Amino acid sequence: MRELLWMSVVAVLSLMTYGLLFCRSRSVAFLLALSVPLSVLLSLLYFIADIFTGQGLTSAVIFHVLNGFQNENDIGMAEFPELVALVLLVAAAVMGWLLLMERGRLRRIGKKGRFVLLESVVVLVALVLAVPLHPAVAEGRHLWSELAPRNHEILNQELKGIPNDVATKGHPRSLVYVYAESYERAFLDEHAFPNLASNLIELERGGLSIRGIGEAPLTNWTIAGMVASQCGMPLATISSAMNDPGLGRTSFLPGTSCTGDLLKSLGYHLVYVGGADKQFAGKGNFYKTHSFDEVVGLNELGGIIAPDFPRSKWGAYDQDVFRAGLAKFHELNASDQPFALVLLTTATHPPTGFPSPECRNVRYGDGSNGMLNAAKCSDVEIADFVRRVEADARDDVIVVVASDHLQRASGASSLFERKQLPRENLFFVRGLGEVGMRQRTATTMDLAPTVLTILDLPVEEVALGRNLLGEGKTMPEKYGKDEFYSMVESWRAGLWKAWEPKASGG
């Protein structure tokens, strides 16, 4: 759809040229004054959204518009001055055009007319291309169409709750889970990118990896990927009661149980550490709602490491997130209590990556691709963190390294497409006592019951997720990948109930 953006841009430039040089009619000028700024606004919205998503106007954009940029502590457009400058420049150009068009129209009143019929047809076609056929309008209609209830009988049949009577088979295992931002398996392809991720490849060879983990709709941005892998369900981007426009400002999916809720009921101490402000995209409220004891974000890191740590556009650099994570790990590891420590990196965040200052000399190849440089940095930092954890960990500690979602709109994703590499999420586990690779047709939703199984908890199903170490079929295996993805898109309204608090005693 984004390939059609140029048609709307050409159409609006044509309308602007017509308004400056030929328009004499007051009514036509009024129509242009409405349609041109609207089309320009839609194009800016679409262009900026596409920079971050690589897919134009998506559910992720809607989510962040409703949530991510309303809180005063959130990371907003002010962190991207080049985009702010673009918006201001375009706004000034449109205002100048409006003024010049009206002055020119007044000068042309009373002059000899031209072939009005042809002129009207051309203007009408341009207007249609500029607004009604704009890709932002088309994708907006598609998102709206997903709100119509469809296939809900299958959703109700397949959506499984976490059992209330789950107990560990023996001594409960503890977990260190690293979400590697957008670090999909393609980075580990040695034929396409020799020596890019050699450390992670070595770590994976010493553990159990699961391949074939795709990305279902409504799971393809960070908080959605976390919800998928911890709650086994897609993230519907609006509440059914329409009473929480901040989508998680006060609570986050209170109507569903996630892995954190089960682990807390079994006596686990739960900690999340990330570099962004914990209010961004509702991550802090997600972890608080789902039983985490500590949620460490940008503003809390200073109390664990030096308070004057450097910052990127997305918050703290990974070097300091891992320092804080290692400090928390040592605290948790020294206790007899089972624990789960979850970390999130940001170095490979699109569009160009944000590698740590300590990686200033880390380059991949000739260093011209910023995202590959960031991926090389992440390879070093993640592996170093895992090795430090494993050097001191109790025997019961399991370490997982996984993508939160696939890479989007970056110098790396374009290479993946050009090289025709399979697009799948990274997932491997160390400390399980099993080495090798398992191939499944799966999504990140299947990681919720899989991780619980790894922790010796007999849970085969969590919401739409199925245990990848078991014999049962995943949803893509049962219904077919394309059909399942289509059903997920049609279930948005049915998933709204997850935003509704559970009834007392329920």
VENJO-V971610 format. One record per helix or strand of 2 or more residues. SS is the DSSP state (2 for helix, 1 for strand). FROM is the first residue (numbers start at 0). LEN is the number of residues. Records with the same first field share a line. If there is no record, write none. Layout:
# VENJO-V971610
SS=FROM-LEN + FROM-LEN
This chain:
# VENJO-V971610
2=1-20 + 25-28 + 58-10 + 76-3 + 80-28 + 115-15 + 134-11 + 151-7 + 184-4 + 197-8 + 221-10 + 258-7 + 279-10 + 297-4 + 317-16 + 356-3 + 369-23 + 410-8 + 443-11 + 474-5 + 480-10 + 491-8
1=173-7 + 207-7 + 268-6 + 293-3 + 310-2 + 314-2 + 338-6 + 396-7 + 426-4 + 435-8 + 460-3 + 464-2
